[in-house]
Amino acid sequence: MARTDHDQRQGRDPAPPATPTRRSGRGRIAAAIGVLGELLITAGLILALFVAYSLWWTNVLADREAKKQGDQVRKHWADKGPGRLDTKDGIGFLHVPAMGDGEVLVKKGTSAKVLNDGVAGYYTEPIKSAMPWAKSGNFSLAAHRDGHGAKFHGIDKINDGDAVVFETRDTWYVYKIYATLPETSKFNVDVLKAVPKESGKKKAGRYITLSTCTPVYTSRHRYIVWGELERTEKVDADRTLPKELR
């Protein structure tokens, strides 16, 4: 190739032209990195939406359904007058001041289908729960800790000596918390037995057990809280709250 006048004056050869193949190779790498970045951003957005759905929107839907079912229970009570009745909508309401001012509808069963409606359920298996009005036994309940209403999200705020109240159509059952097990195997059914010996009790009584998943946002283990019936109160015409709930 002929030198230019400038190159000849400077005594240098002109710079060789850029290699087209090298440019195209770098371009492909840059394009691939760009596509990968976009895919990562998209995946991140999808994950964020899933988390929002799981931890927020399912709570919204569950709270709506729980409110609807709870209103049906109270309407049934008002229509039928005094007395207990285990309806398909629920048997009563759990009140735990340490977890907040809200009430939790209690229904039969602990399957996902039941608990996903934002309620607590009493165990029918592997060990059958006693009912609060039984002369002895363990009224054992479960609810979600995160998502689907998260009714037991604040279970770790419950301390020994705190009150837990269960409300039926004609009776308030007032329990006093006496023991907590922050972590145990999800296969540990002894915590649900009529006499929950892991709580320190050795003889029959009228107990309540609250159970949920732990740690937060996982279902690897179970968090357990035990209480013992302290007293009962008849529900008056005005449904006056027990002093523990005022």
LINFEN-V123514 format. One record per backbone hydrogen bond with DSSP energy under -0.5 kcal/mol. CO is the residue of the C=O (numbers start at 0). NH is the residue of the N-H. Records with the same first field share a line. If there is no record, write none. Layout:
CO=NH, NH
This chain:
3=7
4=8
5=9
6=10, 11
17=19
18=22
19=23
20=24
21=25
22=26
23=27
24=28
25=29
26=30
27=31
28=32
29=33
30=34
31=35
32=36
33=37
34=38
35=39
36=40
37=41
38=42
39=43
40=44
41=45
42=46
43=47
44=48
45=49
46=50
47=51
48=52
49=53
50=54
51=55, 56
52=57
55=59
56=60
57=61
58=62
59=63
60=64
61=65
62=66
63=67
64=68
65=69
66=70
67=71
68=72
69=73
70=74
71=75
72=76
73=77
74=78
75=79
76=80
84=86
86=89
89=86
91=105
92=166
93=103
94=164
95=98
96=99
101=95
102=104
103=93
104=119
105=90, 91
106=121
110=113, 114
111=115
113=116
114=117, 118
119=106
120=141
121=108
122=128
130=133
136=138, 206
137=129, 139
138=208
139=122
140=210
141=120
143=151
146=149
149=152
151=154
153=156
154=157
158=161
161=176
163=174
164=94
165=167, 172
166=92
169=234
170=167
171=173, 232
172=165, 174
173=229, 230
174=163
175=227
176=160
178=225
180=223
183=221
184=187
186=188
188=191
189=192
193=195
194=196
195=198, 200
196=199
204=136, 206
205=228
206=138
207=226
208=140
209=224
210=142
211=222
213=220
214=217
219=185
220=213
221=183
222=211
223=180
224=209
225=177, 178
226=207
227=175
230=173
232=171
235=238
241=244, 245
242=245
